[in-house]
Amino acid sequence: MLGKLSLQDSEEKTAQPPPDELDMAKYAQYYQSNIKAAAYLSSRSPVFRRLTLLREQGWKNSKGDEYLKTLRDIAENPTPESCRAAFSQMVQDGHELQSATSGLKITRRAFHDSTPRRILEFGSAPGGLLHAALEINPSATATSFTMPRENGSHLFHVDERSLHPRVNVTCADFTLFAGDMLPWAKGPYNIYPMDPSTFFLDRQIPEGTFFDLVICDAGVLSDRDRTEYRRHHVSGQSTRVAITQLALAMKYIQSGGTLIMLLHKPEIWEVMGLALSFESFSDVQLYKPRGTDAIRSSFYLVAKNMHDDSGTQNTIFRWVQQQWEKHTFPCIWEGYHMKDYDQWDGTSMRLAVDIFLEHWGDRLIRLGTPVWEVQANALERAVWMGTRRGTSSRAR
């Protein structure tokens, strides 16, 4: 059910994995699977059909491209003022998310449980969502990992002094946390060429530490400054950011806890599979804030009361861990594992999409409609609209 997972918010690439990572035949089948899913949704969801038309208009509008280019330039070259503005917007988004889903409030079934409330966050910069979570949970403490600025991160901006004692922020490339991803990373049977100066071979999260709330909000602004090792040996930085934080979240989340993850386009094959898989062991909602990013395709998956009675959660963790190995050590993976684990041919993919939509298509529409509606309304109100209500951008 699960496929390639990425956080990149890009209309022209979201439905297609990079051609250098898959052979062209499989690449074409993957693309066609998403086309099939989109056709199914358009025929059954008026909201998705309206959004699709608005996106198509956006491709023909250069003003929308100019607007989004301005947003990217601001994100990649932030000023103190733009950083504060982004921080404030994310704080507001966090409180809206709480009002709509109760996702940021830590609750426990065992009310007598007095152990500390803990929050784990990946990609905290600029820190607005973490700030909101700490305001909502005044007794909680937070462990936060944010990517270094040179690896494409935002600037960090948690400016309330009262929150600082409750937040432990580590600036590090968590996609290289080999000690957490592979417990045997330092063992005598390690076959991977791990350079201690590149990978973190020791656990960055102490064994036995679990968190009530895990926020996966990390993304990559730019790959232009990647280190020498990662330029030559590591593929798909955006994909690795997504799969690493998801794997670590599922490894360290407390039973009954809540996971909040930033994703894009619930209609994409791997995203719909992830959302529906989570429904087997948690209470799932999809939520899209109505702020500045409403025109984009981003949304939050909110999975509350996570439990693993069926074993599905552990299955997903193992799959994501496997994907991390594949994208971190592509040469070794191709040599030792590809034949065993990558038999996902085009026929299987088409059949899987058909079966998936037949059984869970209606549920996907119910989950995705609120997200699509917010984006469609925002695009209609955009200042570039050629009609009375505006013109859409190249919806990311």
N, C-alpha and C positions, 0 to 999 in steps of 0.2 A: 504494500500500500504506500510505502514511503519511497521517495525518490531523492533527487538532488535538492538540497536546501540552501537557500541564499537569502541574504538580507538586502542585497542591492535593490534600490528603488528605481528601476529603469524600465520604461515601457518597451523599448525595442529589444531588450535582452531578457526580461523576466521569464518569458515563456520558452527560452532556449538556453540550454547549458552551453558553456564555451566550447567551440569546435575543437580546441586542442586537448580537451579532456575526454571526449568521446569520439568514436569513429563517426563518420558522416551519416552512415545508414541509421545508427542508433539515434544520432542527433535529429535526423528528420522524423523518426518515429516519435521521439519525445515531443517535438514541436507539434506534430499532428495530433497527439493525444490531448494536448492543451487546446488545440483548435476544436476537437470533438467536444471537450468539456464545455468550452465557451458556447458552441452551437446549442448544446443541450440546455444550458442555463438561459440563453437568450430566448429559446422557444417556450420556456416555462416561467420566467421571471421578468415581469415588465420593468422592474427597477434595474435589473442587470442589463436588459436590452437598452434602456434609456442611457445608462452609463456608457455602454459600448459605443453608442452613437456619438456621445459627447467626446469620448476619447478619440474617435475617428476624426471629428471636427478639429480636435486639437493638433493632430498631426499636420494639418494643413495651415496652421496658424503660426507664423513666425514670432508674433508678439508674445505668445505663450512661452515659446522657447527662450526669448530674451528675458522674460520674467524669471524663469527657472534657472537660467544661467546666472542671473543676479543673486538668487538665493544660494546657489552653489559657491559663488565667489565669496559671499559673506561668510558662509560656513567654513571655507578653506582658508580665509584670511580674516579671522575675527578681530574685532576691536573690543575694548572693555565694554563699550555701550551695547554692541550687538550681542555680546556674551550675556550681559545682564538681561537683555530683552528675551533671549532664548531661554534663559533660566526661569524668568518670570512666567513665560508661556507654558513651560513644562510643569511648573508648580500648579498652575491653573488646570492644565490637562490632568494632572494627578488627582486633584480634588474632584474633577468631573468624573474621572474613572471610578473613584470611590463612591460617588453618589449613584452612579449607574449600576455598579457591579458589586460593591462592598469588597473589592479585591485587595485593597491596600490595608484593610483592618485585620490585624492578627487576632484570630479567635481560636479557642481550643475547646474540644469536647470535655476534657477533664478540667473543670474549673478550679479544682484544688491544686493543679499543677503550677508551682511557683518558680519553675526554672526560667532563666532569662529569655525574653523574647528577642529573637535574632533575625536580622535581615541580611541577605546576601545579594549584592548587585554587581552586574557586569556592565561596563560601559556607562559609568555614572556621570561622566562629564556631559553637559555642564552641571548636572546634579539636581535638576528640578524635581524629577520623579522621586529620587531618594529623599529630598527635602520634604516633599509632601507626605511620604510614607512615615518619616520620623515625626512629623507634626501630628499625624493621625494616631501614632503609637508612641506616646511620650515616654514610655519606660523601655522601649526597644533600643538595642545597639545595632550597628551596621558594620559589615565587612564589605568593602567595595574594591573592585579591580577595574581600573580604567586603562585603556591603551595609551602608550606614550604618544605625545603629540606628533613625533616624527613618523609614527606608524598610521597616521590618519585620524587621530582622535580629536574631539572637541576640546576646548579649554575647560578646566574644572572651575566651578563657581558655586560653592556652598558658602554663603557669606554670613550666615547667622552664627555668631560665636557660641551661642548656647548649644548648637548642634555638634560642634567640633569634638567635644569629649566623647560623644557617642558614636563617632564615625572613624573607622580605621581604613584609610584609603591607601592602596598600593598601586603605583603607576608601573605597569608591566604588561608585556604582550602575553596575555593568558592563553593564547593559542599554542604556546610553547610550554605549558605546564605538564610536562611528561610525567612527573612524579604523581600527579593527581589522575591523569588520564590512563596511565599504565603503571599499576602498582609495582611491577617487576622491573621498572625502567633502570634501576641501579643494580639489578641482580647479576649474577655471574653468567646467566644464559641470555643476556640481552644481545640481540643480533643487530639492533639498529645503530647507525653511526651517529650517536648523540654527542654533540660537542658541548661540554659543560658550559662553555661561554655563550652558547646559543640557547640551550634548553634549560628549564628548571627541573632538575632531577629529584629534588626534595619536594615533599608535599608542601603546598602553599596554604592548604586548609588542614588543620590538625585532624588526625583520624578520630572518629567518634563525634565530630562536631556536626550538628544538623541545624537547619534554619527553618523558621516558620514561614517566611516570605522570601521568594527568590525572584528578582527582577532581571530579565535578560533584555537589555536596552542598547546593546553595543552595535555599532555599525562602523563602516570604513569610509572616510571621506576621500582618500586618495591612496594609491599604491606606489606613488612615484618615489618614495623614500625608503623602500624596503631594504633590509640589510642584505649583504652579499649572499649569505646562506639562503635566505628565503627567496631571493631572485632566481637562484639556480636550482634549488632543491624542493621548494614548497610551492604548491599550486593553489590557486583560488583563495586568496586571502579573505575575501568577503564570505565565501562558503565556510572557511575554517573558523571564522569568528562566530558564525551562526551555530555550527555543530559543536564547537567547544563549549560555548556557554550553555547550550542545551544539555550536553552530556554532564557537565559539572553540576548544573541545576538539579538534574534528576538523581545524581549521585548523593547530593548533600541536603536534599529537601527533607524536612520532617514529615513523618506520616500524618496526614490530615492538613498539611500545609498548602500554600497557594503559590503557583507559578504564574508570572506575568511575562510574556515575551512579545517583543516587537517583530511583526512579520509584514509581508506585503502581498496583496491580492489573494483573498481566500479562494478564488476560482482556479488558481494554479494547482496542477496535479499534486506536487509534493506537499503543498500547504494544506490543501483540503484533506489529504491523507493524514497529515499530522494532527489536524484539528479533530477529525473523527476518531482517530486512535486514542486521543486523550479522553474522549467521552467514555471510554470503557473503564477508566479508573479515576475520573474526577468530574466535577461539575463545570462545564465549559460555557463560556460566553465570549463573543467577539465584540470588541468595543473600539470605536474610532472617535477620537476627540474632534471637536468642531472648531479648533483654533486655526493657526496659520497653516498647518500642514493638511488641512481638510481636503485640498485639491489633489493631494497625493494619494497613493494607494496604500499607505501604511495603516496598520491597525494593531491592536493588542489582543493576543490570545490570553484570556484569563481562565486558569484552571484551578478551581478551589477544591478543598477536601480531597487531596490526592491520596490514593491508597492503591495497593498493588495486590489485591486479592486474586486477580486472574493471572498475574505474571506479565501482563502486557507492558507495564512500566519498565520492568527489567529488560524485556525484549527490545524496546525502543532504545534504552540506554546502550545495550550491546551493539545495536545497529549503528547508533551515532558514534560510539567509540570506534567501531570498525571504519566508518567514514573518515574519522579524524586520522587514523593510521594511513588510510588510502591517500588522503590529500597532503599529509605531512611527509610521508615517505613514498612518493609515487613510483620511483624506480624499483624499490624493493617490493612494493605491493604488486606491481605488474609482473615481477619475476616469480613471486612465490604464491600469490593469492588470487590473481585475477581470474584464472580458470575455475577456481573453486567457488568464488563469490559473485562473479559478475556475469552471470548467464541470463541477464535480463534483456532478451531480444525484443525486436519490434512487435512480433506477434503476441508475445506475452503481455507487453505493455498495452497494446490495443484491447486485448481481452480483459485485462485488469480494469481499464477505464470503463469499459462497457458494464462489467459486473458491479463496479463501484457505484456508477451513476444509477444503475437499476435498483440497487438496494438502499443507497444512502443519498441519492440526488435530492430528494425532498428535504431531508434534514440539512444538507448543505445550503440549500436555498434559505431555510429558516435562520441558519446561523449567519449567513453572509449578507442577507438583505439590509440589516441596519448599517453595515459598513459601506455597502454600495450606495445606499441612499444618501449618506452624509457626503460622500465624494461627489455624487451626481449633483446634489444641491449646490455644493461649493463651486463646481465647475460652471453651472448655470449662472451663478452670481459673479463669476470672475469678470474683471474689468475688460478683458480682451474679447468678450462675447460680441459676435457680429450682430446678434439679434438684440431685442430689447433687454434681455436679461444678461447679455454678455457673450463671450466666446471662450471656449475651453482652451486650456493649455495642453501641451504634450503631457498628459497625465502620467505621472511617475508612480 
